[in-house]
Amino acid sequence: MERISTPEVSMRIAALAFYAFTIPFAAQAQTTSVTPAQPASPVCLRQDMVWGWNVVDDKTLIVTDKARKAYKVSLKPGCFDLKWHLRLGFKSYSGMGISCLERNDYVTVPPDAGMPAQRCFISEIVAYTPPLVPPK
């Protein structure tokens, strides 16, 4: 059996040290690039906390709760003339007032003269911040 020379041993130690230090950094860089973005904190518009609303159009409501937090409630297509109603109801499928409104819960619109009552299904609820108005 042949002995390994000193320069060859030094070269092997240097290569081992190089790989020992670079592999953890490469693994760390890979995990940071693969880590998904943190989702936004979930919003909870409670059914029993609705204080008021603003109708943007027949698919969008800006709802304010009793804590003065605003939410943008997007509705599925099918509802009409929401701007003219003085009352709206918010209904959760869980049946409890303390539950958060979610997708596929609905907004009830009472009947008008000659018009039936409406159920407007919710497609999305997100936190709402009003756009900044530039000073004049």
N, CA, C and O atoms as a MOPAC input file, in Angstrom:
PM7 MOZYME 1SCF
protein

 N      0.82300 1    -1.15900 1     0.00000 1
 C      0.00000 1     0.00000 1     0.00000 1
 C      0.88200 1     1.24100 1     0.00000 1
 O      1.89900 1     1.30100 1     0.69100 1
 N      0.48500 1     2.19800 1    -0.76300 1
 C      1.29100 1     3.39200 1    -0.97200 1
 C      0.83600 1     4.49800 1    -0.01300 1
 O     -0.36200 1     4.65400 1     0.22400 1
 N      1.76900 1     5.25400 1     0.53100 1
 C      1.46800 1     6.35900 1     1.43200 1
 C      1.09000 1     7.59200 1     0.64500 1
 O      1.57600 1     7.82600 1    -0.46200 1
 N      0.18200 1     8.39800 1     1.26200 1
 C     -0.24900 1     9.64600 1     0.63400 1
 C      0.73900 1    10.73200 1     1.01700 1
 O      1.16000 1    10.82800 1     2.17000 1
 N      1.10100 1    11.54300 1     0.04600 1
 C      2.08300 1    12.60000 1     0.30700 1
 C      1.45700 1    13.72500 1     1.12900 1
 O      0.23500 1    13.86200 1     1.17900 1
 N      2.29400 1    14.51400 1     1.76200 1
 C      1.85000 1    15.61500 1     2.60800 1
 C      1.06400 1    16.66700 1     1.82500 1
 O      0.03800 1    17.12700 1     2.32600 1
 N      1.49500 1    17.08100 1     0.60500 1
 C      0.68600 1    18.05900 1    -0.13400 1
 C     -0.70900 1    17.51600 1    -0.46900 1
 O     -1.68700 1    18.26400 1    -0.48300 1
 N     -0.78800 1    16.20800 1    -0.73800 1
 C     -2.09100 1    15.63600 1    -1.07400 1
 C     -3.00000 1    15.61600 1     0.15700 1
 O     -4.19900 1    15.86400 1     0.03400 1
 N     -2.45300 1    15.32700 1     1.33500 1
 C     -3.23200 1    15.33900 1     2.57300 1
 C     -3.72100 1    16.75400 1     2.84800 1
 O     -4.87400 1    16.95100 1     3.23000 1
 N     -2.85300 1    17.73600 1     2.65800 1
 C     -3.23300 1    19.13500 1     2.87600 1
 C     -4.35400 1    19.54200 1     1.92500 1
 O     -5.28000 1    20.24800 1     2.32500 1
 N     -4.27800 1    19.10600 1     0.68100 1
 C     -5.29600 1    19.43000 1    -0.30900 1
 C     -6.63800 1    18.79600 1     0.08300 1
 O     -7.68300 1    19.43600 1    -0.03600 1
 N     -6.61200 1    17.56000 1     0.54300 1
 C     -7.85200 1    16.88600 1     0.94300 1
 C     -8.46800 1    17.55800 1     2.17900 1
 O     -9.68800 1    17.70600 1     2.25500 1
 N     -7.65100 1    17.95800 1     3.12800 1
 C     -8.15700 1    18.64500 1     4.32500 1
 C     -8.77300 1    19.98900 1     3.93400 1
 O     -9.82500 1    20.36700 1     4.45100 1
 N     -8.11800 1    20.70700 1     3.02500 1
 C     -8.65300 1    21.99400 1     2.57600 1
 C     -9.99300 1    21.80600 1     1.85600 1
 O    -10.92100 1    22.58700 1     2.06700 1
 N    -10.10100 1    20.78000 1     1.01000 1
 C    -11.35200 1    20.52500 1     0.29400 1
 C    -12.45900 1    20.14200 1     1.28100 1
 O    -13.59700 1    20.59000 1     1.14000 1
 N    -12.13000 1    19.31600 1     2.27900 1
 C    -13.11000 1    18.91800 1     3.28000 1
 C    -13.58200 1    20.13100 1     4.08400 1
 O    -14.77500 1    20.28400 1     4.34500 1
 N    -12.63300 1    20.99300 1     4.47700 1
 C    -12.99500 1    22.19500 1     5.22500 1
 C    -13.88300 1    23.11700 1     4.38000 1
 O    -14.84900 1    23.69100 1     4.88300 1
 N    -13.54800 1    23.24900 1     3.10700 1
 C    -14.34800 1    24.08800 1     2.20300 1
 C    -15.79200 1    23.58400 1     2.14100 1
 O    -16.72900 1    24.36700 1     2.29800 1
 N    -15.97600 1    22.28700 1     1.91500 1
 C    -17.32800 1    21.72600 1     1.82700 1
 C    -18.04600 1    21.76000 1     3.17600 1
 O    -19.26300 1    21.93900 1     3.22700 1
 N    -17.30500 1    21.58900 1     4.25800 1
 C    -17.92000 1    21.61500 1     5.58300 1
 C    -18.48100 1    23.00000 1     5.91000 1
 O    -19.48400 1    23.11100 1     6.61500 1
 N    -17.84200 1    24.05200 1     5.40100 1
 C    -18.32400 1    25.40600 1     5.67300 1
 C    -19.35200 1    25.89600 1     4.65400 1
 O    -20.21700 1    26.69700 1     5.00800 1
 N    -19.28700 1    25.45100 1     3.42700 1
 C    -20.20400 1    25.97700 1     2.41300 1
 C    -21.54400 1    25.24700 1     2.37100 1
 O    -22.54600 1    25.86200 1     2.00600 1
 N    -21.60700 1    23.98300 1     2.72400 1
 C    -22.88100 1    23.24400 1     2.66200 1
 C    -23.92400 1    23.83200 1     3.61400 1
 O    -25.06800 1    24.00000 1     3.19100 1
 N    -23.60800 1    24.15700 1     4.87100 1
 C    -24.65000 1    24.75800 1     5.72100 1
 C    -25.15400 1    26.10300 1     5.18200 1
 O    -26.34300 1    26.40300 1     5.29300 1
 N    -24.26600 1    26.90900 1     4.60200 1
 C    -24.69800 1    28.18200 1     4.04900 1
 C    -25.59300 1    27.97400 1     2.83200 1
 O    -26.56700 1    28.70500 1     2.64900 1
 N    -25.27500 1    26.99500 1     2.00800 1
 C    -26.10500 1    26.69900 1     0.84100 1
 C    -27.47000 1    26.18300 1     1.27300 1
 O    -28.48400 1    26.54200 1     0.67400 1
 N    -27.50800 1    25.34700 1     2.30100 1
 C    -28.78200 1    24.83000 1     2.80200 1
 C    -29.61300 1    25.94900 1     3.41000 1
 O    -30.83100 1    25.98000 1     3.23000 1
 N    -28.97700 1    26.86500 1     4.12400 1
 C    -29.68800 1    27.99400 1     4.72000 1
 C    -30.23900 1    28.90600 1     3.63500 1
 O    -31.37300 1    29.37400 1     3.73900 1
 N    -29.46200 1    29.16000 1     2.60900 1
 C    -29.93500 1    30.00000 1     1.50600 1
 C    -31.09900 1    29.34200 1     0.78600 1
 O    -32.02400 1    30.03000 1     0.35300 1
 N    -31.07100 1    28.04100 1     0.65200 1
 C    -32.15200 1    27.32800 1    -0.02100 1
 C    -33.42800 1    27.38600 1     0.81500 1
 O    -34.50600 1    27.58000 1     0.25300 1
 N    -33.35000 1    27.22700 1     2.11800 1
 C    -34.56000 1    27.25100 1     2.93400 1
 C    -35.16800 1    28.63800 1     2.97900 1
 O    -36.39100 1    28.75900 1     3.05200 1
 N    -34.37000 1    29.67900 1     2.93900 1
 C    -34.95200 1    31.01500 1     2.94900 1
 C    -35.64300 1    31.33200 1     1.63800 1
 O    -36.62800 1    32.07000 1     1.62700 1
 N    -35.15300 1    30.79500 1     0.53600 1
 C    -35.80800 1    31.08000 1    -0.73400 1
 C    -37.06600 1    30.24700 1    -0.91900 1
 O    -37.94700 1    30.63600 1    -1.68500 1
 N    -37.17400 1    29.10500 1    -0.23300 1
 C    -38.33100 1    28.23700 1    -0.37200 1
 C    -39.41500 1    28.57800 1     0.64400 1
 O    -40.57400 1    28.22100 1     0.43500 1
 N    -39.07900 1    29.25200 1     1.72800 1
 C    -40.04000 1    29.57700 1     2.76600 1
 C    -41.13400 1    30.47000 1     2.18900 1
 O    -40.82800 1    31.52100 1     1.62600 1
 N    -42.41100 1    30.07400 1     2.31600 1
 C    -43.48900 1    30.88600 1     1.76300 1
 C    -43.67400 1    32.16300 1     2.56700 1
 O    -43.30600 1    32.23900 1     3.73900 1
 N    -44.24600 1    33.15400 1     1.92100 1
 C    -44.51400 1    34.41500 1     2.59800 1
 C    -45.56900 1    34.17700 1     3.67700 1
 O    -46.48600 1    33.37600 1     3.49900 1
 N    -45.42500 1    34.88000 1     4.78500 1
 C    -46.38300 1    34.72900 1     5.86300 1
 C    -47.71600 1    35.33100 1     5.43700 1
 O    -47.74700 1    36.46200 1     4.95000 1
 N    -48.82600 1    34.59900 1     5.60900 1
 C    -50.11900 1    35.15600 1     5.22900 1
 C    -50.49700 1    36.30600 1     6.14100 1
 O    -50.06600 1    36.37600 1     7.29200 1
 N    -51.29700 1    37.19000 1     5.61800 1
 C    -51.76600 1    38.30400 1     6.42300 1
 C    -52.61100 1    37.75700 1     7.57000 1
 O    -53.24200 1    36.70700 1     7.44800 1
 N    -52.61300 1    38.47500 1     8.66800 1
 C    -53.38900 1    37.98600 1     9.80100 1
 C    -54.86000 1    37.91700 1     9.39800 1
 O    -55.36500 1    38.81800 1     8.72700 1
 N    -55.53900 1    36.86500 1     9.80000 1
 C    -56.92700 1    36.70800 1     9.38900 1
 C    -57.80000 1    37.80100 1     9.99800 1
 O    -57.60000 1    38.21300 1    11.14000 1
 N    -58.75900 1    38.25600 1     9.22100 1
 C    -59.68000 1    39.27200 1     9.71000 1
 C    -60.91500 1    38.58200 1    10.25700 1
 O    -61.30900 1    37.51500 1     9.78800 1
 N    -61.51100 1    39.20000 1    11.24300 1
 C    -62.71100 1    38.62900 1    11.85200 1
 C    -63.75600 1    39.71800 1    11.99200 1
 O    -63.71800 1    40.51500 1    12.92900 1
 N    -64.67600 1    39.74500 1    11.06500 1
 C    -65.83600 1    40.62900 1    11.16300 1
 C    -66.92900 1    39.80800 1    11.82100 1
 O    -67.52700 1    38.93100 1    11.19800 1
 N    -67.18100 1    40.10100 1    13.08400 1
 C    -68.17100 1    39.31900 1    13.82700 1
 C    -69.57300 1    39.77200 1    13.45900 1
 O    -69.83000 1    40.96100 1    13.26700 1
 N    -70.45300 1    38.82700 1    13.36700 1
 C    -71.83400 1    39.08800 1    12.97300 1
 C    -72.52600 1    40.03500 1    13.95300 1
 O    -73.29500 1    40.89800 1    13.53100 1
 N    -72.26900 1    39.89000 1    15.23300 1
 C    -72.93800 1    40.72800 1    16.22600 1
 C    -72.23200 1    42.06400 1    16.47300 1
 O    -72.67600 1    42.84400 1    17.31500 1
 N    -71.14300 1    42.33900 1    15.75300 1
 C    -70.39100 1    43.58300 1    15.94800 1
 C    -70.56900 1    44.57100 1    14.80000 1
 O    -69.94500 1    45.63200 1    14.81000 1
 N    -71.39700 1    44.25500 1    13.81600 1
 C    -71.57900 1    45.16500 1    12.68300 1
 C    -72.24700 1    46.43300 1    13.18000 1
 O    -73.29100 1    46.38900 1    13.82900 1
 N    -71.62500 1    47.57300 1    12.86300 1
 C    -72.12600 1    48.86600 1    13.30400 1
 C    -72.76700 1    49.64000 1    12.15400 1
 O    -73.79900 1    50.28800 1    12.33200 1
 N    -72.15800 1    49.56900 1    10.98500 1
 C    -72.68100 1    50.30000 1     9.83600 1
 C    -72.00700 1    49.83600 1     8.56100 1
 O    -71.08400 1    49.02200 1     8.59500 1
 N    -72.46700 1    50.35200 1     7.45000 1
 C    -71.90400 1    49.97300 1     6.15500 1
 C    -72.07300 1    51.10000 1     5.16100 1
 O    -72.90100 1    51.99700 1     5.32400 1
 N    -71.27200 1    51.02300 1     4.14300 1
 C    -71.32400 1    51.93100 1     3.00000 1
 C    -71.38000 1    51.06500 1     1.76100 1
 O    -70.56600 1    50.15300 1     1.61400 1
 N    -72.31000 1    51.32200 1     0.87600 1
 C    -72.41300 1    50.54400 1    -0.34800 1
 C    -71.57800 1    51.23100 1    -1.41900 1
 O    -71.87100 1    52.36200 1    -1.80800 1
 N    -70.54300 1    50.55300 1    -1.89300 1
 C    -69.71300 1    51.07900 1    -2.97900 1
 C    -70.40700 1    50.79900 1    -4.30500 1
 O    -70.60900 1    51.70500 1    -5.11400 1
 N    -70.76500 1    49.55500 1    -4.52000 1
 C    -71.54600 1    49.13400 1    -5.68800 1
 C    -72.26700 1    47.84500 1    -5.30300 1
 O    -72.23900 1    47.44200 1    -4.14000 1
 N    -72.90400 1    47.20400 1    -6.26300 1
 C    -73.67800 1    46.00100 1    -5.94500 1
 C    -72.82000 1    44.78400 1    -5.63000 1
 O    -73.35500 1    43.71600 1    -5.33200 1
 N    -71.50800 1    44.92400 1    -5.69000 1
 C    -70.60500 1    43.81500 1    -5.35900 1
 C    -69.67300 1    44.13200 1    -4.21000 1
 O    -68.89900 1    43.26700 1    -3.79900 1
 N    -69.71900 1    45.34900 1    -3.67600 1
 C    -68.75700 1    45.74900 1    -2.64700 1
 C    -69.42500 1    46.56900 1    -1.55300 1
 O    -70.14900 1    47.52400 1    -1.83000 1
 N    -69.17000 1    46.18000 1    -0.30100 1
 C    -69.60900 1    46.93700 1     0.86400 1
 C    -68.39300 1    47.27500 1     1.70900 1
 O    -67.46200 1    46.47500 1     1.80800 1
 N    -68.39300 1    48.44600 1     2.31300 1
 C    -67.40600 1    48.79300 1     3.32200 1
 C    -68.15700 1    48.75200 1     4.65200 1
 O    -69.01700 1    49.59100 1     4.91800 1
 N    -67.82100 1    47.76400 1     5.47900 1
 C    -68.53700 1    47.52400 1     6.72800 1
 C    -67.65700 1    47.96100 1     7.89200 1
 O    -66.46100 1    47.67100 1     7.92900 1
 N    -68.27800 1    48.67200 1     8.85200 1
 C    -67.57900 1    49.11400 1    10.05800 1
 C    -68.15400 1    48.35800 1    11.24600 1
 O    -69.36900 1    48.19700 1    11.36000 1
 N    -67.27300 1    47.89200 1    12.13400 1
 C    -67.77000 1    47.20900 1    13.32700 1
 C    -67.78400 1    48.16200 1    14.51200 1
 O    -67.38000 1    49.31800 1    14.38500 1
 N    -68.23900 1    47.69300 1    15.64800 1
 C    -68.37000 1    48.53800 1    16.83700 1
 C    -67.03000 1    48.99600 1    17.39000 1
 O    -66.97800 1    49.94900 1    18.16700 1
 N    -65.95300 1    48.34000 1    17.00500 1
 C    -64.60800 1    48.75400 1    17.41600 1
 C    -64.01800 1    49.74500 1    16.41100 1
 O    -62.84200 1    50.09600 1    16.50400 1
 N    -64.82000 1    50.19000 1    15.46400 1
 C    -64.43800 1    51.16300 1    14.42100 1
 C    -63.39300 1    50.62200 1    13.45300 1
 O    -62.63400 1    51.39300 1    12.86500 1
 N    -63.34900 1    49.31300 1    13.28500 1
 C    -62.49000 1    48.71000 1    12.26500 1
 C    -63.31000 1    48.59500 1    10.99100 1
 O    -64.50000 1    48.28300 1    11.03200 1
 N    -62.66500 1    48.84900 1     9.86200 1
 C    -63.36600 1    48.79900 1     8.58100 1
 C    -62.95000 1    47.54700 1     7.80900 1
 O    -61.79800 1    47.11800 1     7.87100 1
 N    -63.89600 1    46.98000 1     7.09300 1
 C    -63.68600 1    45.77300 1     6.30300 1
 C    -64.29500 1    45.97500 1     4.92400 1
 O    -65.34800 1    46.59400 1     4.77500 1
 N    -63.61700 1    45.44600 1     3.93500 1
 C    -64.15500 1    45.44700 1     2.57700 1
 C    -64.78500 1    44.07500 1     2.35800 1
 O    -64.09600 1    43.05600 1     2.38200 1
 N    -66.09100 1    44.05700 1     2.14800 1
 C    -66.83300 1    42.81400 1     1.94500 1
 C    -67.19700 1    42.73200 1     0.46900 1
 O    -67.96600 1    43.54800 1    -0.03900 1
 N    -66.63800 1    41.74200 1    -0.21100 1
 C    -66.93400 1    41.53000 1    -1.62900 1
 C    -68.05200 1    40.50100 1    -1.72900 1
 O    -68.02900 1    39.46500 1    -1.06300 1
 N    -69.03500 1    40.81200 1    -2.58100 1
 C    -70.18700 1    39.94800 1    -2.75300 1
 C    -70.13600 1    39.26400 1    -4.10800 1
 O    -69.58400 1    39.79700 1    -5.07100 1
 N    -70.72100 1    38.07800 1    -4.16500 1
 C    -70.82600 1    37.37000 1    -5.44300 1
 C    -71.87500 1    38.07200 1    -6.29900 1
 O    -72.76000 1    38.73400 1    -5.75800 1
 N    -71.79500 1    37.94400 1    -7.62200 1
 C    -72.77100 1    38.60200 1    -8.49500 1
 C    -74.19600 1    38.09600 1    -8.23700 1
 O    -74.40300 1    36.94700 1    -7.84500 1
 N    -75.15300 1    38.96800 1    -8.46500 1
 C    -76.54900 1    38.56600 1    -8.34500 1
 C    -77.40000 1    39.51500 1    -7.53000 1
 O    -78.62600 1    39.42600 1    -7.59800 1
 N    -76.82200 1    40.40400 1    -6.77500 1
 C    -77.59300 1    41.35900 1    -5.99700 1
 C    -77.69300 1    42.67400 1    -6.74700 1
 O    -76.81300 1    43.01800 1    -7.53700 1
 N    -78.76700 1    43.40700 1    -6.49800 1
 C    -78.96200 1    44.66300 1    -7.21800 1
 C    -79.61200 1    45.70100 1    -6.31600 1
 O    -80.29900 1    45.36700 1    -5.35100 1
 N    -79.38300 1    46.95500 1    -6.64900 1
 C    -79.95800 1    48.12100 1    -5.95800 1
 C    -79.69300 1    48.13400 1    -4.45400 1
 O    -80.59200 1    48.43400 1    -3.66900 1
 N    -78.48400 1    47.81500 1    -4.05700 1
 C    -78.16000 1    47.81300 1    -2.62900 1
 C    -78.07900 1    49.22100 1    -2.05000 1
 O    -78.25000 1    49.39800 1    -0.84400 1
 N    -77.82500 1    50.21700 1    -2.87900 1
 C    -77.65900 1    51.58900 1    -2.38000 1
 C    -78.95000 1    52.15300 1    -1.78900 1
 O    -78.89800 1    53.09600 1    -1.00000 1
 N    -80.07700 1    51.61000 1    -2.14300 1
 C    -81.35100 1    52.18800 1    -1.73900 1
 C    -81.93300 1    51.55800 1    -0.48800 1
 O    -82.99700 1    51.97800 1    -0.03300 1
 N    -81.27700 1    50.57800 1     0.07200 1
 C    -81.82200 1    49.88900 1     1.24300 1
 C    -81.30300 1    50.50300 1     2.53100 1
 O    -80.11400 1    50.78700 1     2.67400 1
 N    -82.22800 1    50.70000 1     3.46600 1
 C    -81.85600 1    51.26500 1     4.75800 1
 C    -81.43400 1    50.18900 1     5.75300 1
 O    -80.80300 1    50.49000 1     6.76600 1
 N    -81.77700 1    48.94900 1     5.47000 1
 C    -81.42700 1    47.86300 1     6.37000 1
 C    -80.74700 1    46.75300 1     5.57600 1
 O    -81.14800 1    46.42700 1     4.45900 1
 N    -79.73500 1    46.19700 1     6.16600 1
 C    -79.09400 1    44.98800 1     5.65800 1
 C    -78.85900 1    44.08600 1     6.85500 1
 O    -78.63300 1    44.57000 1     7.96400 1
 N    -78.91000 1    42.79900 1     6.64500 1
 C    -78.63000 1    41.84900 1     7.71100 1
 C    -77.41600 1    41.01600 1     7.33200 1
 O    -77.19700 1    40.73500 1     6.15400 1
 N    -76.63600 1    40.62400 1     8.31400 1
 C    -75.45100 1    39.81000 1     8.07800 1
 C    -75.67300 1    38.46700 1     8.76700 1
 O    -75.91700 1    38.41900 1     9.97300 1
 N    -75.58900 1    37.39200 1     8.01500 1
 C    -75.92400 1    36.07300 1     8.52900 1
 C    -74.77200 1    35.10700 1     8.32900 1
 O    -74.23900 1    34.97200 1     7.22800 1
 N    -74.39700 1    34.44100 1     9.40400 1
 C    -73.35600 1    33.42700 1     9.36500 1
 C    -74.00300 1    32.05400 1     9.41300 1
 O    -75.02300 1    31.86700 1    10.07700 1
 N    -73.42400 1    31.10800 1     8.72100 1
 C    -73.96900 1    29.75100 1     8.72700 1
 C    -73.79000 1    29.05700 1    10.06100 1
 O    -74.46700 1    28.06600 1    10.33100 1
 N    -72.89600 1    29.55300 1    10.90100 1
 C    -72.70300 1    28.90800 1    12.19400 1
 C    -73.89000 1    29.16300 1    13.10400 1
 O    -74.13300 1    28.40600 1    14.04400 1
 N    -74.63200 1    30.23200 1    12.82700 1
 C    -75.81300 1    30.52700 1    13.62700 1
 C    -75.54000 1    31.27100 1    14.90800 1
 O    -76.48100 1    31.61300 1    15.62400 1
 N    -74.28900 1    31.53500 1    15.22400 1
 C    -73.95300 1    32.24800 1    16.44700 1
 C    -73.48400 1    33.65400 1    16.12100 1
 O    -72.76100 1    33.85900 1    15.14600 1
 N    -73.89100 1    34.62300 1    16.93200 1
 C    -73.52500 1    36.00600 1    16.69100 1
 C    -72.06000 1    36.30000 1    16.88800 1
 O    -71.53800 1    37.25900 1    16.31900 1
 N    -71.37600 1    35.47900 1    17.69900 1
 C    -69.96900 1    35.75600 1    17.97400 1
 C    -69.05000 1    35.18300 1    16.90100 1
 O    -67.83700 1    35.38300 1    16.95900 1
 N    -69.60400 1    34.48400 1    15.93800 1
 C    -68.76000 1    33.87200 1    14.90900 1
 C    -68.35000 1    34.91600 1    13.87200 1
 O    -69.04300 1    35.91000 1    13.65100 1
 N    -67.22300 1    34.66300 1    13.25500 1
 C    -66.72500 1    35.55500 1    12.20700 1
 C    -67.47300 1    35.26700 1    10.90800 1
 O    -67.74800 1    34.11400 1    10.57700 1
 N    -67.79400 1    36.32300 1    10.18800 1
 C    -68.37700 1    36.13400 1     8.86600 1
 C    -67.29000 1    35.63900 1     7.93500 1
 O    -66.15200 1    36.10200 1     8.00300 1
 N    -67.63100 1    34.70500 1     7.06900 1
 C    -66.66400 1    34.09700 1     6.16700 1
 C    -67.24400 1    34.02500 1     4.77100 1
 O    -68.36300 1    34.46700 1     4.50800 1
 N    -66.45100 1    33.45600 1     3.88900 1
 C    -66.88700 1    33.22200 1     2.53000 1
 C    -68.12200 1    32.30800 1     2.54800 1
 O    -68.19100 1    31.36300 1     3.33300 1
 N    -69.07300 1    32.59400 1     1.69500 1
 C    -70.34500 1    31.87500 1     1.54400 1
 C    -71.34600 1    32.13700 1     2.66200 1
 O    -72.43500 1    31.56400 1     2.63100 1
 N    -71.03200 1    32.98000 1     3.65600 1
 C    -72.06900 1    33.53200 1     4.51100 1
 C    -72.77800 1    34.57200 1     3.64900 1
 O    -72.37900 1    34.78800 1     2.50500 1
 N    -73.79700 1    35.20700 1     4.15800 1
 C    -74.52500 1    36.10000 1     3.26700 1
 C    -75.04600 1    37.35200 1     3.95500 1
 O    -75.13900 1    37.43800 1     5.18000 1
 N    -75.37800 1    38.31300 1     3.11200 1
 C    -75.99500 1    39.56500 1     3.51800 1
 C    -77.45400 1    39.47600 1     3.07900 1
 O    -77.73900 1    39.19500 1     1.91400 1
 N    -78.37500 1    39.71500 1     4.01100 1
 C    -79.78400 1    39.68300 1     3.65100 1
 C    -80.26900 1    41.09500 1     3.36300 1
 O    -79.94500 1    42.04500 1     4.07600 1
 N    -81.04900 1    41.20500 1     2.30500 1
 C    -81.61900 1    42.48200 1     1.89800 1
 C    -83.12900 1    42.32500 1     1.99200 1
 O    -83.69500 1    41.46100 1     1.32300 1
 N    -83.80700 1    43.15000 1     2.81800 1
 C    -85.25600 1    42.99100 1     2.96900 1
 C    -85.99300 1    43.32400 1     1.67200 1
 O    -85.46700 1    44.04100 1     0.82100 1
 N    -87.21400 1    42.80200 1     1.52600 1
 C    -87.96000 1    43.06300 1     0.28900 1
 C    -88.40500 1    44.51400 1     0.19600 1
 O    -88.68600 1    45.16200 1     1.20400 1
 N    -88.46100 1    45.00200 1    -1.02100 1
 C    -89.01400 1    46.32800 1    -1.31700 1
 C    -90.38000 1    46.13000 1    -1.94900 1
 O    -90.80300 1    45.00300 1    -2.20300 1
 N    -91.05500 1    47.22400 1    -2.19600 1
 C    -92.36400 1    47.13500 1    -2.85900 1
 C    -92.19000 1    46.50000 1    -4.23400 1
 O    -91.49800 1    47.03800 1    -5.09800 1
 N    -92.81700 1    45.36400 1    -4.42000 1
 C    -92.75200 1    44.67700 1    -5.70200 1
 C    -91.46300 1    43.91400 1    -5.94600 1
 O    -91.30200 1    43.31800 1    -7.01100 1
 N    -90.54600 1    43.91200 1    -5.00100 1
 C    -89.26300 1    43.22100 1    -5.17500 1
 C    -89.10900 1    42.16900 1    -4.07800 1
 O    -89.50400 1    42.40500 1    -2.93600 1
 N    -88.54900 1    41.03700 1    -4.40700 1
 C    -88.35100 1    40.00300 1    -3.37800 1
 C    -87.14100 1    40.31600 1    -2.49600 1
 O    -86.30900 1    41.15900 1    -2.83300 1
 N    -87.06200 1    39.62900 1    -1.37500 1
 C    -85.86800 1    39.73900 1    -0.52200 1
 C    -84.68600 1    39.12500 1    -1.26700 1
 O    -84.86600 1    38.27500 1    -2.14000 1
 N    -83.48100 1    39.56100 1    -0.91600 1
 C    -82.27800 1    39.06000 1    -1.59000 1
 C    -81.32000 1    38.45400 1    -0.56700 1
 O    -81.26100 1    38.87500 1     0.58800 1
 N    -80.58600 1    37.47100 1    -1.02100 1
 C    -79.45900 1    36.92100 1    -0.27100 1
 C    -78.22000 1    37.16800 1    -1.10700 1
 O    -78.08800 1    36.62700 1    -2.20500 1
 N    -77.32800 1    37.96900 1    -0.60100 1
 C    -76.09100 1    38.28700 1    -1.31200 1
 C    -74.96200 1    37.50800 1    -0.64300 1
 O    -74.59400 1    37.80200 1     0.49500 1
 N    -74.42600 1    36.53900 1    -1.32900 1
 C    -73.38800 1    35.69400 1    -0.75400 1
 C    -72.04400 1    36.40500 1    -0.75500 1
 O    -71.68800 1    37.09500 1    -1.71000 1
 N    -71.31400 1    36.22500 1     0.32200 1
 C    -70.00600 1    36.87000 1     0.50600 1
 C    -68.93300 1    36.04000 1    -0.17800 1
 O    -68.85700 1    34.82600 1     0.01000 1
 N    -68.10200 1    36.70800 1    -0.97800 1
 C    -66.99500 1    35.99100 1    -1.62100 1
 C    -65.67400 1    36.23100 1    -0.89800 1
 O    -64.78800 1    35.37800 1    -0.93200 1
 N    -65.53000 1    37.40300 1    -0.23300 1
 C    -64.26200 1    37.69600 1     0.44500 1
 C    -64.45600 1    38.82900 1     1.43900 1
 O    -65.23900 1    39.75000 1     1.20600 1
 N    -63.73000 1    38.74900 1     2.55200 1
 C    -63.69700 1    39.83600 1     3.54200 1
 C    -62.23800 1    40.13500 1     3.83900 1
 O    -61.48000 1    39.24800 1     4.23100 1
 N    -61.84600 1    41.40200 1     3.64900 1
 C    -60.47300 1    41.81500 1     3.93700 1
 C    -60.51400 1    43.09800 1     4.75800 1
 O    -61.50200 1    43.83200 1     4.73100 1
 N    -59.44200 1    43.35700 1     5.48100 1
 C    -59.33000 1    44.61100 1     6.22400 1
 C    -59.28000 1    45.76200 1     5.22400 1
 O    -58.69800 1    45.63200 1     4.14700 1
 N    -59.88200 1    46.87200 1     5.58100 1
 C    -59.97000 1    48.01200 1     4.66900 1
 C    -59.32100 1    49.22800 1     5.29700 1
 O    -59.59200 1    49.57000 1     6.44900 1
 N    -58.47300 1    49.86900 1     4.53900 1
 C    -57.93200 1    51.16400 1     4.94400 1
 C    -58.31600 1    52.17400 1     3.87200 1
 O    -58.00300 1    51.97300 1     2.69800 1
 N    -58.97500 1    53.23200 1     4.24600 1
 C    -59.40200 1    54.20900 1     3.24600 1
 C    -58.20000 1    54.84300 1     2.55500 1
 O    -57.14600 1    55.01300 1     3.16900 1
 N    -58.35500 1    55.19100 1     1.28100 1
 C    -57.24700 1    55.83500 1     0.57900 1
 C    -56.94800 1    57.21000 1     1.18200 1
 O    -57.84700 1    57.91600 1     1.63800 1
 N    -55.68300 1    57.56300 1     1.17100 1
 C    -55.27700 1    58.86600 1     1.71000 1
 C    -55.69700 1    59.97600 1     0.75300 1
 O    -55.52700 1    59.87200 1    -0.46200 1
 N    -56.24200 1    61.02500 1     1.32400 1
 C    -56.64900 1    62.17700 1     0.52700 1
 C    -55.51000 1    63.19400 1     0.59600 1
 O    -55.14100 1    63.63400 1     1.68500 1
 N    -54.95200 1    63.57100 1    -0.55400 1
 C    -53.85600 1    64.54500 1    -0.50200 1
 C    -54.35600 1    65.90300 1    -0.04200 1
 O    -55.47500 1    66.29500 1    -0.37200 1
 N    -53.53400 1    66.62900 1     0.72200 1
 C    -53.94300 1    67.97500 1     1.18000 1
 C    -54.05700 1    68.92900 1     0.00100 1
 O    -53.33900 1    68.81000 1    -0.99200 1
 N    -54.97100 1    69.87200 1     0.13400 1
 C    -55.18000 1    70.84800 1    -0.96400 1
 C    -54.33600 1    72.06600 1    -0.78300 1
 O    -54.38600 1    72.98000 1    -1.60600 1

